[in-house]
Amino acid sequence: MVGADPRGTRSIATAAFEQALASARTWTMQLGDRRPAYDVRMLPERAAPDSSGRASLSGRISEAGAALRNGRKSCRDLVEEALAAIERDSDRLGAFVEVLANEARATADTLDAELRQGEDRGALHGIPVSIKDVIDVAGATTRAGSAAYHEVAIRDAASVATLRKAGATILGKTSTHEFALGVTTPQARNPHDPSRIPGGSSGGSGIAVATGMGLASLGTDTRASTRVPAALCGVVGLKPTFGLLSTDGVVPLSWTMDHIGILAPSVEDAAIVFDALAGKERRTAPSAGRSIKGLRLGVPDAALEETEPDVLSSFNDALERLRSLDVQISSSAKPDQLDFRNANAAGLVASRCEAAAFHRSRGIDRDLLWAETRDQLDAADNVLATDYIDCQRFRGELRDRMLMLFEEYDVLAMPTTPVTAPLVEHAEEYLLTLSRNAIPWSFLGFPALSVPSSTSSEQLPVGFQLVARPHAEEVLIMVGSRLFQLEPEGPPS
């Protein structure tokens, strides 16, 4: 049972935190006066490589939109289809913690009336979406996956308000790892094999998209929380550049690392949702399907270490497909194993210290928390301010070095997770393993995309992660859409 361990038990989370702190205390900076990197939003923007020859590509949101506009379906039809999927699978898989069925139907009817009157809000008009339960939805309860938190939101989070304005219909709140402080969501189940975890912390969002409970879901990503469930559930997960999408109305985990994330059935679907959230000046959907001939792709050798054979085989197959599209692929010595290890350690220390500060300010009762969550916060209480500052100083140094790497490459590629979905009973053992390849890019604020690659010998999804320089989301959409032009085959059995 989640959180049932007594306080005296030493958990894997405690050991991981102590190891991370010990690593942080051994670092030396190349520049002794290196300043802390508290904010990475002002990184320089770069344009995507010139490209042409857009191929036709249709995601499920585009298909649903076409059906709405030619009269084959109504907004109400889309909502009823999603609610039927929720009724069929949500309790079994633990996807939703609150379903707003009546509100969704009423919204759909209003949106249908608007279409009849010639008012069209755009690509998301009438599209049913779900929201992770650390993000406020007006009138719904925000629980953050915890018995220690229960607040009825009086207003929508900024991202939710933007989706509503764009015409999306909110279906309800999806389950999350407690306070988003983990990558397993152990109370939920993987839609491809219910004996396994869905990943986290946006686990419910991954389940919802994979099973047709809506056409997209809004999650968060502080260390890996959008891309890990996307990889394990077989959907697309996009983490944009840090600060590009507002986190106003999101229960904080880490103020300097929290991102809004998007989970969707296809790359084009994720691009459509991102465009609605980011504004007209950030349109990425037109990049879908463009030629990527000549694009420079780097594969960090360290990201392939200790990767399961099935995952590595899938990754290599995907690289061959990219070569067939005339992408220039080469191995990269950077980031190296030490960079990955230190980014994981520094990110763990910094994010948990900030989480502990939030919990203290809100007076949250730790006796009500899962043991894993409580142990991480307890450990963070004992971190020195100088340790926290050094983690942020290392962040600035690593950011500068990785920006230089993107002078050599247009995009980096690596397995999203080095393993497929673990069994539920072993979930805690994968606290650091699942997020290893994803954490550096949240820590640095660089945009990253996880796309389904193939399935393992056990028919479990495998994720392929792409990383670009800050503000180059369109490069991710270009590469991801050309490589994985997915036509969903329906919900997992």
Backbone torsions as a table, in degrees:
resi	resn	phi	psi	omega
1	MET	NA	133.9	-177.6
2	VAL	-60.5	129.0	174.8
3	GLY	77.3	12.5	-173.9
4	ALA	-85.6	-11.0	-177.1
5	ASP	-65.0	142.4	177.4
6	PRO	-69.6	160.1	-177.1
7	ARG	-60.5	-29.3	-176.2
8	GLY	-75.9	-8.9	-177.5
9	THR	-79.7	130.5	177.4
10	ARG	-82.6	116.6	-175.2
11	SER	-94.0	166.6	175.2
12	ILE	-62.3	-34.0	178.6
13	ALA	-61.8	-41.8	178.5
14	THR	-62.7	-46.7	-179.5
15	ALA	-62.6	-40.4	-179.9
16	ALA	-63.8	-40.6	-179.3
17	PHE	-67.8	-43.5	-179.9
18	GLU	-62.5	-39.5	178.5
19	GLN	-66.1	-40.9	178.4
20	ALA	-62.4	-42.7	-179.6
21	LEU	-66.5	-39.7	178.5
22	ALA	-63.0	-39.5	177.6
23	SER	-63.5	-43.4	-178.0
24	ALA	-60.1	-32.8	-176.6
25	ARG	-78.2	-3.4	178.2
26	THR	-101.5	-5.8	-173.8
27	TRP	-73.2	147.8	168.7
28	THR	-126.7	139.3	-178.6
29	MET	-89.9	141.4	175.5
30	GLN	-62.5	-32.4	176.6
31	LEU	-114.2	117.9	-176.0
32	GLY	-64.4	-23.0	-179.2
33	ASP	-102.4	20.8	179.3
34	ARG	-53.5	126.9	179.4
35	ARG	-84.4	153.4	177.1
36	PRO	-65.1	146.2	177.6
37	ALA	-102.5	87.7	-179.2
38	TYR	-82.7	-25.1	-170.6
39	ASP	-142.8	127.1	-178.2
40	VAL	-115.6	19.2	-176.1
41	ARG	-73.9	-21.5	-173.4
42	MET	-97.3	24.0	177.9
43	LEU	-66.8	152.8	-177.1
44	PRO	-66.3	144.2	178.5
45	GLU	-92.0	146.3	177.1
46	ARG	-131.5	145.9	179.5
47	ALA	-79.8	156.6	175.8
48	ALA	-71.1	155.4	175.3
49	PRO	-58.6	146.5	179.2
50	ASP	-61.3	137.5	-177.6
51	SER	-151.4	161.6	179.5
52	SER	-154.1	180.0	177.6
53	GLY	75.4	52.1	-178.1
54	ARG	-62.9	125.8	176.5
55	ALA	-86.2	156.4	177.5
56	SER	-72.1	135.9	-178.3
57	LEU	-149.1	131.0	-177.5
58	SER	-131.9	119.9	174.7
59	GLY	-93.4	177.7	-176.3
60	ARG	-69.7	-31.7	177.5
61	ILE	-66.7	-42.7	177.4
62	SER	-62.7	-42.1	179.1
63	GLU	-63.7	-43.1	178.6
64	ALA	-64.2	-41.0	178.8
65	GLY	-61.7	-41.1	178.3
66	ALA	-63.9	-40.1	179.4
67	ALA	-65.1	-35.2	177.2
68	LEU	-66.2	-42.3	-172.1
69	ARG	-81.5	-19.7	175.0
70	ASN	-99.8	6.8	173.6
71	GLY	83.9	4.2	179.4
72	ARG	-74.3	-26.3	177.4
73	LYS	-140.0	162.5	174.6
74	SER	-115.4	166.2	174.7
75	CYS	-59.2	-37.7	178.5
76	ARG	-63.5	-37.4	177.7
77	ASP	-60.9	-44.2	-179.3
78	LEU	-62.1	-40.9	179.0
79	VAL	-65.9	-43.5	-178.9
80	GLU	-64.4	-37.3	177.0
81	GLU	-63.1	-43.0	178.9
82	ALA	-66.2	-42.8	179.7
83	LEU	-64.9	-34.2	177.1
84	ALA	-65.8	-39.7	177.3
85	ALA	-65.7	-39.0	177.1
86	ILE	-62.9	-45.0	179.2
87	GLU	-60.9	-37.6	-176.3
88	ARG	-74.2	-41.8	-166.7
89	ASP	-121.4	-17.2	-169.4
90	SER	-63.9	-46.8	-178.5
91	ASP	-64.0	-39.0	-178.7
92	ARG	-65.7	-35.5	-175.2
93	LEU	-104.4	-11.2	179.9
94	GLY	72.5	38.9	-175.0
95	ALA	-79.5	-48.6	-175.1
96	PHE	-109.0	145.8	172.5
97	VAL	-108.0	-15.3	175.4
98	GLU	-156.5	126.6	179.2
99	VAL	-109.8	127.0	-177.4
100	LEU	-101.8	61.0	-171.8
101	ALA	-62.6	-49.2	-177.4
102	ASN	-63.7	-42.7	179.0
103	GLU	-64.4	-40.3	-179.7
104	ALA	-64.7	-42.0	179.0
105	ARG	-64.3	-42.0	-179.8
106	ALA	-64.3	-41.8	178.3
107	THR	-63.4	-43.5	179.6
108	ALA	-60.5	-41.3	179.0
109	ASP	-63.3	-40.3	177.4
110	THR	-63.6	-42.2	-179.6
111	LEU	-68.3	-34.6	174.5
112	ASP	-62.8	-42.4	178.8
113	ALA	-62.2	-38.8	178.4
114	GLU	-62.4	-43.9	178.7
115	LEU	-62.1	-40.6	179.1
116	ARG	-62.5	-29.5	-179.6
117	GLN	-90.6	5.2	177.8
118	GLY	85.7	10.8	178.5
119	GLU	-97.0	116.1	-176.9
120	ASP	-123.3	117.8	-176.4
121	ARG	-81.9	-8.6	178.9
122	GLY	121.0	-161.3	-170.3
123	ALA	-60.9	-27.4	-178.1
124	LEU	-95.8	5.5	-179.5
125	HIS	-59.5	116.6	177.7
126	GLY	81.2	2.9	-176.1
127	ILE	-82.4	122.4	179.9
128	PRO	-78.5	129.3	-179.6
129	VAL	-134.1	158.5	176.9
130	SER	-115.2	164.8	-174.1
131	ILE	-130.6	130.6	177.9
132	LYS	-62.9	143.3	-172.7
133	ASP	-81.1	35.8	161.4
134	VAL	-120.0	3.4	-176.7
135	ILE	-113.1	127.9	-175.2
136	ASP	-70.3	135.3	170.2
137	VAL	-124.6	122.1	-174.9
138	ALA	-53.7	127.9	178.6
139	GLY	87.3	-14.1	178.1
140	ALA	-99.5	162.1	-179.4
141	THR	-90.5	130.4	171.9
142	THR	-95.8	117.9	-176.5
143	ARG	-109.5	-20.3	-177.3
144	ALA	55.5	27.9	178.1
145	GLY	67.9	21.6	-170.5
146	SER	-135.8	146.7	172.7
147	ALA	-73.9	-11.0	-176.5
148	ALA	-92.9	0.5	-175.1
149	TYR	-139.6	130.1	-178.1
150	HIS	-159.3	97.2	-178.6
151	GLU	-132.5	127.4	174.2
152	VAL	-82.0	120.4	-175.0
153	ALA	-72.5	134.6	178.4
154	ILE	-91.6	-14.1	176.6
155	ARG	-148.8	161.1	176.8
156	ASP	-71.7	146.5	166.2
157	ALA	-60.1	157.0	-176.9
158	ALA	-56.0	-41.8	-179.0
159	SER	-67.2	-37.3	178.5
160	VAL	-67.6	-42.9	178.4
161	ALA	-60.1	-39.0	178.6
162	THR	-65.6	-42.0	178.1
163	LEU	-63.3	-42.4	178.3
164	ARG	-60.3	-45.2	-179.0
165	LYS	-61.8	-32.7	178.8
166	ALA	-77.8	-5.2	176.1
167	GLY	103.6	3.4	179.6
168	ALA	-70.6	150.1	176.4
169	THR	-105.5	123.9	-176.8
170	ILE	-86.0	120.8	-177.2
171	LEU	-87.0	-32.1	-177.1
172	GLY	154.5	-167.3	-173.9
173	LYS	-107.4	131.9	-179.6
174	THR	-98.5	156.0	-175.1
175	SER	-69.5	153.0	-179.0
176	THR	-139.8	151.8	166.1
177	HIS	-56.4	142.7	-172.9
178	GLU	-51.8	122.4	-178.8
179	PHE	52.8	23.0	180.0
180	ALA	61.1	21.9	-175.5
181	LEU	-92.9	40.3	178.9
182	GLY	-178.1	172.2	-174.2
183	VAL	-118.5	20.6	-174.7
184	THR	-116.5	-34.5	-172.2
185	THR	47.5	62.8	-170.2
186	PRO	-68.5	-15.3	178.2
187	GLN	-80.4	-8.5	179.6
188	ALA	-109.4	174.4	-173.7
189	ARG	-132.0	146.1	-179.4
190	ASN	-70.7	131.4	-177.2
191	PRO	-68.2	-18.7	179.1
192	HIS	-88.4	-21.1	177.7
193	ASP	-161.9	100.0	-175.1
194	PRO	-63.3	-5.5	174.6
195	SER	-83.3	-1.2	-175.5
196	ARG	-120.5	163.4	-179.3
197	ILE	-80.8	158.3	176.0
198	PRO	-89.5	-6.2	-171.2
199	GLY	86.0	170.3	-177.6
200	GLY	-163.0	-177.8	10.2
201	SER	-85.1	-10.2	-179.6
202	SER	-84.5	48.0	-174.7
203	GLY	-63.1	-44.1	179.7
204	GLY	-62.4	-35.0	178.4
205	SER	-65.6	-41.6	177.2
206	GLY	-62.6	-42.7	177.7
207	ILE	-61.9	-46.3	-176.2
208	ALA	-59.0	-46.2	-179.1
209	VAL	-68.0	-40.3	-177.8
210	ALA	-66.0	-26.0	-174.1
211	THR	-109.0	9.0	177.4
212	GLY	81.0	16.5	176.5
213	MET	-83.7	62.2	-174.6
214	GLY	106.7	167.9	-175.4
215	LEU	-104.1	1.0	174.4
216	ALA	-170.5	165.1	176.8
217	SER	-145.4	143.7	177.5
218	LEU	-96.3	122.9	178.1
219	GLY	-122.5	-164.6	173.1
220	THR	-133.0	164.3	-179.7
221	ASP	-150.1	109.0	177.7
222	THR	-107.6	-37.1	176.5
223	ARG	-126.8	-37.2	-178.8
224	ALA	-169.9	10.9	-159.1
225	SER	-71.8	-11.8	171.5
226	THR	-97.7	-43.5	-172.8
227	ARG	-74.3	-35.0	179.2
228	VAL	-64.7	-52.2	177.3
229	PRO	-64.0	-31.7	176.2
230	ALA	-61.2	-45.7	-179.2
231	ALA	-64.8	-46.1	-175.2
232	LEU	-74.3	-25.6	-179.6
233	CYS	-97.7	-6.7	176.3
234	GLY	79.8	36.7	176.5
235	VAL	-127.7	-178.4	179.7
236	VAL	-93.4	137.7	177.1
237	GLY	-130.6	121.8	-179.2
238	LEU	-114.2	124.1	171.5
239	LYS	-110.9	107.7	-179.0
240	PRO	-72.8	178.0	175.8
241	THR	-58.0	140.2	-179.3
242	PHE	-55.9	133.8	176.0
243	GLY	84.7	-8.4	-178.4
244	LEU	-71.5	-35.5	177.0
245	LEU	-112.1	130.6	-175.2
246	SER	-64.8	137.8	173.5
247	THR	-101.7	15.9	175.4
248	ASP	-61.3	127.3	-177.9
249	GLY	89.9	11.4	176.6
250	VAL	-107.1	133.1	175.1
251	VAL	-61.4	119.6	-173.3
252	PRO	-67.9	140.2	163.4
253	LEU	-106.1	-56.0	-179.1
254	SER	-143.4	112.5	-175.4
255	TRP	-59.7	-31.2	-176.6
256	THR	-93.9	3.1	-179.5
257	MET	-133.2	-14.6	-175.5
258	ASP	-65.1	132.0	174.7
259	HIS	-125.8	151.5	162.9
260	ILE	-80.7	136.6	178.1
261	GLY	-122.7	160.2	-177.3
262	ILE	-125.5	130.3	173.2
263	LEU	-116.1	134.7	-173.5
264	ALA	-154.2	164.3	-178.7
265	PRO	-70.7	-29.7	-177.7
266	SER	-140.1	168.6	179.0
267	VAL	-64.3	-43.0	179.5
268	GLU	-62.1	-39.0	177.7
269	ASP	-60.9	-45.1	178.9
270	ALA	-62.2	-38.6	179.4
271	ALA	-64.8	-38.8	179.5
272	ILE	-63.9	-44.1	179.1
273	VAL	-66.3	-43.8	178.5
274	PHE	-59.1	-44.4	-179.2
275	ASP	-60.6	-39.3	178.8
276	ALA	-65.3	-37.9	-178.3
277	LEU	-76.9	-36.1	-173.0
278	ALA	-88.6	-20.4	179.4
279	GLY	102.0	165.3	-173.6
280	LYS	-60.2	-31.8	-177.6
281	GLU	-72.0	-6.5	-177.2
282	ARG	-116.6	28.3	-175.0
283	ARG	-63.8	125.3	179.2
284	THR	-115.6	-22.5	-176.8
285	ALA	-55.3	-37.9	177.4
286	PRO	-61.3	-16.6	177.9
287	SER	-75.1	-19.1	-176.9
288	ALA	-62.5	129.2	176.0
289	GLY	88.1	-3.4	179.4
290	ARG	-69.4	157.3	176.8
291	SER	-62.8	139.5	176.3
292	ILE	-118.4	20.8	178.2
293	LYS	-58.1	130.6	178.3
294	GLY	84.8	-5.7	179.4
295	LEU	-64.4	141.2	-175.9
296	ARG	-96.8	119.2	-176.7
297	LEU	-120.1	129.2	177.6
298	GLY	-108.9	140.0	178.5
299	VAL	-115.2	105.9	178.5
300	PRO	-63.8	121.5	-179.5
301	ASP	-57.0	-38.1	-175.6
302	ALA	-65.0	-26.9	-178.6
303	ALA	-72.4	-13.4	-178.6
304	LEU	-97.2	-7.8	-177.6
305	GLU	-68.6	141.5	177.5
306	GLU	55.4	38.5	177.1
307	THR	-97.7	137.5	179.6
308	GLU	-57.1	143.0	-178.1
309	PRO	-53.8	-42.2	-179.9
310	ASP	-63.6	-40.3	-180.0
311	VAL	-67.2	-43.4	-179.6
312	LEU	-64.7	-41.0	178.6
313	SER	-62.8	-43.7	177.7
314	SER	-61.6	-43.1	-179.9
315	PHE	-62.1	-45.4	-179.7
316	ASN	-64.9	-37.1	176.4
317	ASP	-61.5	-40.9	179.3
318	ALA	-64.9	-39.0	177.4
319	LEU	-61.7	-38.5	178.8
320	GLU	-64.8	-36.8	177.0
321	ARG	-64.7	-37.9	177.3
322	LEU	-66.6	-38.7	177.3
323	ARG	-61.7	-35.7	178.9
324	SER	-66.5	-17.4	176.3
325	LEU	-96.9	14.4	176.4
326	ASP	66.4	33.3	172.2
327	VAL	-82.6	137.9	178.7
328	GLN	-86.6	109.3	-174.0
329	ILE	-111.4	132.4	176.0
330	SER	-146.5	154.5	178.0
331	SER	-78.5	153.7	-179.0
332	SER	-128.2	136.3	177.4
333	ALA	-78.9	-10.9	-179.6
334	LYS	-124.2	147.4	-11.4
335	PRO	-64.6	143.4	-178.6
336	ASP	-90.8	-178.3	-176.3
337	GLN	-58.9	-39.0	179.6
338	LEU	-66.3	-38.4	177.3
339	ASP	-61.0	-46.2	178.7
340	PHE	-61.5	-46.2	-177.3
341	ARG	-64.5	-43.2	-179.0
342	ASN	-70.9	-36.5	176.8
343	ALA	-63.7	-41.0	176.8
344	ASN	-62.8	-44.4	-178.6
345	ALA	-66.3	-48.7	-178.4
346	ALA	-64.9	-39.8	178.5
347	GLY	-65.2	-37.8	178.6
348	LEU	-65.8	-46.7	-179.0
349	VAL	-64.1	-49.8	-177.0
350	ALA	-62.9	-46.0	-176.3
351	SER	-67.7	-38.8	-178.7
352	ARG	-73.1	-33.5	174.8
353	CYS	-63.3	-43.8	179.7
354	GLU	-67.5	-36.6	176.6
355	ALA	-63.9	-42.3	-179.8
356	ALA	-62.9	-38.2	178.8
357	ALA	-64.5	-40.9	177.5
358	PHE	-64.1	-46.6	-178.6
359	HIS	-61.6	-40.5	178.7
360	ARG	-64.5	-42.1	-178.4
361	SER	-65.8	-27.1	179.5
362	ARG	-95.4	-2.6	178.6
363	GLY	64.3	36.0	-177.6
364	ILE	-72.3	131.9	-177.3
365	ASP	-77.6	107.4	-176.8
366	ARG	-69.8	-18.4	177.0
367	ASP	-65.7	-17.6	-179.9
368	LEU	-92.7	-2.5	-175.8
369	LEU	-86.7	160.1	169.3
370	TRP	-60.3	151.1	179.8
371	ALA	-58.4	-42.0	-178.8
372	GLU	-61.5	-42.8	179.6
373	THR	-67.0	-47.9	-178.0
374	ARG	-60.4	-41.7	-178.2
375	ASP	-62.7	-40.6	179.9
376	GLN	-66.2	-40.9	179.6
377	LEU	-69.9	-39.7	177.3
378	ASP	-61.0	-42.5	-179.8
379	ALA	-65.2	-37.6	-179.2
380	ALA	-65.1	-29.1	179.0
381	ASP	-60.2	-24.4	-174.9
382	ASN	-98.2	6.0	-179.6
383	VAL	-79.7	135.3	177.3
384	LEU	-74.0	150.4	176.1
385	ALA	-58.5	-36.0	179.7
386	THR	-66.0	-33.3	176.4
387	ASP	-65.8	-44.6	179.0
388	TYR	-61.4	-44.2	-179.7
389	ILE	-63.1	-40.9	179.3
390	ASP	-64.2	-35.3	175.5
391	CYS	-62.0	-40.7	179.4
392	GLN	-72.6	-30.5	175.7
393	ARG	-68.1	-42.7	176.4
394	PHE	-61.1	-36.9	178.9
395	ARG	-57.6	-45.1	179.1
396	GLY	-63.9	-40.9	179.2
397	GLU	-65.5	-45.6	-179.7
398	LEU	-64.9	-39.2	178.5
399	ARG	-57.9	-46.1	-178.7
400	ASP	-63.1	-40.5	179.8
401	ARG	-68.0	-38.4	179.8
402	MET	-72.3	-31.5	174.1
403	LEU	-62.8	-37.9	177.0
404	MET	-65.1	-34.6	178.7
405	LEU	-61.3	-34.2	-179.3
406	PHE	-79.3	3.0	165.4
407	GLU	-77.1	-25.2	-178.2
408	GLU	-93.3	-31.3	-177.3
409	TYR	-125.2	150.2	172.6
410	ASP	-84.6	-28.7	-177.4
411	VAL	-155.9	149.3	171.7
412	LEU	-106.6	152.0	178.5
413	ALA	-135.3	144.3	179.4
414	MET	-166.0	161.7	172.5
415	PRO	-60.1	138.6	177.7
416	THR	-62.3	-49.1	174.9
417	THR	-126.7	144.6	-179.7
418	PRO	-77.4	-5.2	-179.9
419	VAL	-135.5	161.6	170.9
420	THR	-84.7	179.7	-173.5
421	ALA	-57.5	121.2	178.2
422	PRO	-73.2	159.3	173.7
423	LEU	-65.8	148.8	-176.1
424	VAL	-56.1	-42.3	-175.2
425	GLU	-69.3	-13.6	178.8
426	HIS	-110.3	11.4	-172.0
427	ALA	-56.6	-44.6	-174.2
428	GLU	-62.1	-27.0	-178.3
429	GLU	-67.2	-16.1	-173.1
430	TYR	-104.9	21.2	-179.0
431	LEU	-52.3	-45.1	-178.3
432	LEU	-98.8	-30.4	-177.0
433	THR	-62.6	-47.8	-175.8
434	LEU	-62.0	-34.9	-172.7
435	SER	-97.7	0.4	-171.3
436	ARG	-53.4	-48.3	-175.9
437	ASN	-82.8	-11.2	-176.5
438	ALA	-97.9	-32.8	-172.2
439	ILE	-59.2	-43.5	-176.2
440	PRO	-54.8	-31.7	-173.2
441	TRP	-82.4	-26.5	168.5
442	SER	-74.6	-40.7	179.4
443	PHE	-58.3	-39.0	-178.5
444	LEU	-92.1	-15.7	-179.9
445	GLY	83.6	13.6	-179.6
446	PHE	-79.2	146.7	179.2
447	PRO	-72.0	144.2	-179.2
448	ALA	-145.8	149.9	-176.7
449	LEU	-134.2	129.7	172.8
450	SER	-108.0	128.3	-177.9
451	VAL	-125.9	140.0	176.7
452	PRO	-59.3	131.7	-178.8
453	SER	-98.8	-60.0	179.3
454	SER	-165.4	-165.6	176.1
455	THR	-117.4	154.9	179.3
456	SER	-79.0	179.7	177.8
457	SER	-63.5	-20.4	176.5
458	GLU	-95.1	12.4	179.4
459	GLN	63.0	35.3	175.1
460	LEU	-102.8	143.2	-178.6
461	PRO	-63.9	151.2	175.0
462	VAL	-126.0	134.6	-178.1
463	GLY	-104.5	145.3	178.9
464	PHE	-118.0	119.8	-174.9
465	GLN	-103.2	134.6	174.9
466	LEU	-116.0	140.4	-179.6
467	VAL	-130.1	137.0	178.8
468	ALA	-127.3	170.8	176.2
469	ARG	-66.5	160.8	179.8
470	PRO	-53.7	138.0	177.0
471	HIS	69.6	18.9	178.6
472	ALA	-112.4	43.2	179.7
473	GLU	-58.4	-31.4	-177.3
474	GLU	-64.9	-27.9	176.4
475	VAL	-66.1	-41.9	177.8
476	LEU	-61.6	-42.5	-179.7
477	ILE	-65.6	-40.8	178.1
478	MET	-57.9	-52.5	-175.2
479	VAL	-70.5	-48.0	-177.6
480	GLY	-61.2	-40.7	-176.9
481	SER	-71.7	-36.2	178.1
482	ARG	-69.6	-35.5	-176.6
483	LEU	-81.2	-36.9	-174.2
484	PHE	-128.0	74.7	177.4
485	GLN	-84.7	83.7	-169.7
486	LEU	-85.2	137.8	168.5
487	GLU	-114.1	103.7	-176.6
488	PRO	-54.5	137.6	-178.8
489	GLU	-97.5	11.8	179.6
490	GLY	104.4	173.9	-176.5
491	PRO	-63.8	148.8	173.6
492	PRO	-62.2	148.1	178.3
493	SER	-81.1	NA	NA
